[in-house]
Amino acid sequence: MNIVFTIIGSVVVFAVVFGFAAYTRYLQHKETMVLAEKGLLLKDTPDNKGFSVQRWGMIFSITGLILIMVMTPFAWNNIWILFLVGLLPLAFGLGLMIIYVLTQSGIKTEKPVKKTKPEKKEKAAAPVKKTK
């Protein structure tokens, strides 16, 4: 009976987490479409590339750790449930964070160039019209 509660509880946790993530992504998509229609869409900057990979890696890792802590009292007879439900998201999240670290090492950050005002050029004198 404990196994049923454990499995149902883990399914509910995953449904809530992924449901929230899907709803957030849907709202982001709607916002982007409205901005694009109005011509206010911002271009992606190389500074925040890979940020979503890091964010999802942290979400999966924290979810895996919480599931391990929550399921440890219930899974002392069946340790395979602990491995299956807790360690898989933890390993996936750690893998995403490793991918983020490896891809960020290749990005070179350029120092911002200080923009200076262009020098004012003197206007050439207007050509003189010859009158007869």
Secondary structure, 3 states (H helix, E strand, C coil): CHHHHHHHHHHHHHHHHHHHHHHHHHHHHHHHHHHHHHCCCCCCCHHHCCHHHHHHHHHHHHHHHHHHHHHCCCCCCCHHHHHHHHHHHHHHHHHHHHHHHHHHCCCCCCCCCCCCCCCCCCCCCCCCCCCC
